[in-house]
Amino acid sequence: MKREEGRGKREEGGSDVGEGAALNRRDALKVLGVVPVAAAIGPVALHAQSVTTAVQSAVAQQTAPKFFNAHEWKTLRVLVDYIIPRDERSGSATEAKVPEYIDFLMAEKDANPATQVALQGGLAWLDTECRKRFQKSFVEASDTQRREVLDDIAYPEKAKPEMRYGVTFFNRVRDMTASGFFSSAMGFKDLQYIGNVFNPGYDGCPQPALDKLGVSYDVMQTRISPQEK
C-alpha cells in the first residue's frame, strides 16, 4: 500500500505565504497536484515551493490536533503509516507530519464540511469494521488484522460492493497522505527534487534516449533543403 527560509512575496493573483502570513486552506490547496511536476513549470514551481514552505511551517508549529479528537488522531496516525511506511529511502508519513497536515486542512474555517464528515466517518468505519471482525478497534487490532481490513478497501477494482464506503474513504486519505508527504521536506528528498538549481554538469539528453525518440540536436539542420542553404 506504499507507495526555508525567507519570506514569500505576493504574486499577481496570489497570496502572502511568507513568515507570519495568515495561511488558509485555499492557499494550502494550491500546492496539491503542483509539487510533483514543479520542476517542469518554471515560475509556478517557485510559488508552489513557497506555498509548500508556508504550509509546512504552519504544520510544524502545531502541537496538538485542532480538528480530530484523541481517538481519531491516534487512528489517523496509525493509518497514514500503512499508506507510507518508513523504508530505506525515507521516513514514514507520521515522521513527515502528514497527520498534522491533514488536521491543518480540516481545521480551517473554510474547510469543506462534507470532507470533514467523510474523514471522521471513515475513521469510525474502520473501527466498526474491525470490531465486527475482531471485537477490537482499528488501533487495538493486530498488524495482520489491520492489513486484512485495509486490503479490502485499498484496491477499488477488487473491492466488494459492500466495501464501497471504506474504499471511498481510503482513496481520500491516501490522496491527502501523498499530498502531505510529498510537499514536505522529507518528501522532496524522497523525490530527489532539488528545484531550480543550476546544473553545470548537464550535457544534454543521453544519446540512447534521442535514438529512441528519433530526434537529434541537429534536427533543424536536417530539415533544411539544399535549395534553402
N, C-alpha and C positions, 0 to 999 in steps of 0.2 A: 504494500500500500504506500510505499515511499515514492516514494519518489518515483573635521566637520566644524568644520569650524567656519566662522564668518557669518555674515548676515545675508539673507536672501533679499533681492530687490523686487519691487513691484514692477512686473512686466505689463505691457499693454494687454488688457483683458484678463490679467492675473490677479493674484492676491499677495499680501505680505506674508512671507513664510520664514522670516528671519527670527532671530532671537527675541523672545518676548512677544512675538505676534500672536494674536488670537487665531488659532487654527481650528477650523470646523470640519465637519465631515465632507463637505463639498471639496475643500482643498485636499483633504486626505485621499479622496477617491480619484483625484486627477492622476495619481501615480499608478493606479491599478491598470494593468494592461500596457503600461508605458515602459516600465523599467526593463522587462526582458528584451525590448527592442531599442532601448535608448541609444545604444551606440550607433544606430543607423539613422538617427533623425536629428542630428546636429543640435541647434539651439534648444529644441524641445527636451533633449537629453539633460541639458544643464538645468532647465526649470524642473524637470521631473526629479532630478537628484536633489535640488534644493527643497522641494516639497517633501521628498523622502526623508531628508535630514530633519526637517521640522517635525514630521510625524514621529520619527524615532526618538527625537529629543523629548517630545511630549510623553511618549510611552515610557522612556527611561526614568522620568520623574514620578511615574505612578507607583505608589507603594501598596495600594490595595484596590480591589475591583470596585468600580463605581456603578456597574450595571448588574452583574451576576451576584447571586447570593453565595454563601460559603460553599454549599454543596455543589452548586452549578459550577463554581470556579474550580473546585477540585476535579470534577468530572471533565471539564473542558481541557484542563491541563494534561490529564491522562490521555484524552482523545487525540489532541494535536500531536502528541509524541508518537502515536501509532501512525499518523499520516506522514510525519517527517521525523524519524528517529535519529539519534546520534549515530554517525558512522565514521569511517576513517577519513572522510573528506571534510566534515563539518559537524557542528553540534546539533542538538535537537531543536524542535520548534519552541519548546519552553525556554531553552537557553537563548534563543533569538528573540525572546519576549513576544512571541506570537499571541499568547492569551491576553497580554496587556494591550496589544494592538487591536484585537477583536473587541475587547471590552471598551477601549477608547472610542471605536466607531459606534458601538451600540449605546454608549452613554451620552453621545452628543444630542443636543436639544432638537436637531433636525434629522435624527436617525429615523429610518423607515420603521414605523410601528409593526408592520407586517413581518419585517425581518427580525425584529426583537422577539415577537411572539414565536416565530418559526425556530429561532435558536433555543429559546428557553423550552419550547415544546419538544424540540428534538432531543435535548438533553434528558428531559423527563421520559421521552420514548425509550431511550437507551436503558434507563433504569427499569422501566416497566417490562421491557423485553427480557432483560437479564433476570429480573425477579420471577417472571413467568417460566423461564427455563431453568434457573439455578437457585431461586429463592435468595438472591443477593442483588445488591445494586451493581452498577457498572464498575464503580471504584472498588467494591468489595470482591468482585469476581476475579477469578484467576486469569492469568495471561491467556491460557488456552480458551477459556470461556469467552473472554472479551473478543478474541480473534474470531471465534465461531460466529458471534453476532455481527461483527464488522465485515466479515467475508460475505455475509448475506446481503449487505447493503452497499458494499464498495464497488460492485461491478453491475451497473444498471442493466446491461444486456442479459445478464444471467439471473438477476433478482426475480423472486417470485412476486406476483401481483400484490399479495398481502404485505409485502415489504416496501411498497412504493413510498410511504411517508418517510420511512427511515432512509431510503435511497435519496430522496429529495433533500433531506436534512444533511446527510453525509456529503453530498455533492456541494452544498453550500459551504459547509465547514471546510471541506478540502480546498475549495477555491480561496476562501479567506485565509486559510493557513498558508497556502502557497504565496498569496499576495503579501502577507505579513512577513514571511520568511525571506522571500527574495527581494524585498525592499529594505531589508535590514543590512547592517554592515557584514554580518555573517553570511547572509545570502549573496551579497555582492562578491564576496571572496569565493563562495561556492561556485558561482557562475564564472569566476575569473574575469569579472567586468572591471575594467580599470578607467573607464570614462574617456574623455577627450584628452588623451595623453599622447604626445608626440613620440613616434617610434622611429628612431634614426636607423634602425636595422632593417626596416621593411624594404624588400627588393622586388615587390610585385607579386602577382598571383603565380603560384607554382606552375611549371610547365605541364605536368600531368593534368591539372585542372583546366588549363587553357585548351589542351588537346581534347579533353572530354567534351568541352563546350563548343569546340570547333572554331575558336577565335584565336587571335594573336594580337600583339601590341602594334603590329604594322598593318592592322586590318584596313585603316584608311588608305594606306598606300596601295593595297591590293585591289581597292575598288576604283582606282583612278585609271581610266583608259589611256592607252598610249597617245591618243589624239589630244588629251587634256594636259599632258605633261609639257 
